[in-house]
Amino acid sequence: MTPMRTRAFVAAGFALGALVALWNGGRARSKPEPVSMASAAPEAPGDSIPGCKDDAEVVARAARVHEMKKEAESLFLANAQAHFRPPKDLPTRFDSRAIEETLHRSILAAGVDAEILGTDCSEYPCVTTARTRSADDLQKIKDQFFDQPAYGSDMKQLGRARSDSAREYRFGATIYQSTDPRQGEIFAAYTRRLGVARLGPGSLRPGADPFPPETIGAERAVAAAPASAD
């Protein structure tokens, strides 16, 4: 065997030995070491704590993971909101005022006491929230809302919304184009906004006090009441 070939084999042997040593060292560090009573005893404040550097790295990584999670949630929310933007050149019959006036006409045609609370257009389509006294009154309003002639070919939704009071029949109404290809997704978002979906906080003014049902139509009742004799 020539000297050059011998030196090559020796160098290869050293390299292989170094790799084996590194691999064994990594295995030794990855195995949990048994904790003895002596190592478990509290150390003096001045003593150095083994693994303190590793703990700091774990905390830093956990903080980074938390930041990445928040960033992902923010991007998901931004994407969802962008997804439910109104179509271009949306007719005025789908704006907040038109939907609210349509619900108002439906309530008058139903002949029941109800009160419109407001209209949310933060997402498409606009949703008008209102409240009434009973499930029977709610159904009467729904029947009239679905029979509005100006929206005969459009998609209409009216359903009960989440409320802090079981006695309060709060509901939300919306109208959108039947040609919109996102109908299933829009309906899912509609239930989320009313607070009745499986996921999502809803959008019914968090923190607001519930409206007592006794106040619905109270002003009309007072106006209709005969004046008391002095």
C-alpha positions, 0 to 999 in steps of 0.5 A: 500500500502506497504512503499516499493511500495509507494517509487517505485511509488514516484521514478517513478513519479520523473523520469517521471517528469524529462523526461517531463521537458527535453522534454519541454525544448528541444521543447522550444529551438527548437522553433525560438524566436521572434526577438524584436527591442531591441535584433536586435539593435547592441551591444557594442563590450564588450557585449557578443553575444548570439548564438555566440557559436552556429554559430561557431558550424554551421561553423565547421559543414559546413567545415566538410561537405565540406571536406567530399564532397571533399573526396567523389569526390576524391574517385569517380574519383579514382574509375573511373580511375581504372575502365578504366584501360587497360585489361591484356595482351593488344595487342600492336596494341592498344598502343599509337603509333599504334593508332597514326600511324593508324590515320596517314595512314588514313589521307594520304589515305584520301588525305586531310590536317590534323595534329595530335596533340597528343595521350592521354593514361591517361585512356583506351583506348588511344585517338589520337587528330587531326584537319582538315579543314572541315566536309567533310575532317573529314568524308573522314578521318573517312571513311579511319580510319574505313576501316583499315584492321588491325582492322577489328574486333575491335571497332573504334571511330572517332568523332569531339572534343570540340574546342575554335574555331567554324571553327576548326575541331578538332577530336579524334580517338580511337580503343579498343577490341570488346570483352571488356564488358565495351563498353557502358561505354568506349564510354561515357568516350570517349565523356567526354574526347573529351569535348562533353559529357553533364558532364565533362571538357574533356581532350583537354589541358585546357588553350592551345591556339587554332590552327588557321585553316590556318596553317594546311598543310601550310608547305606542301603548301610552299614546293610545291610552285614554287620558285620565280624568282629573 
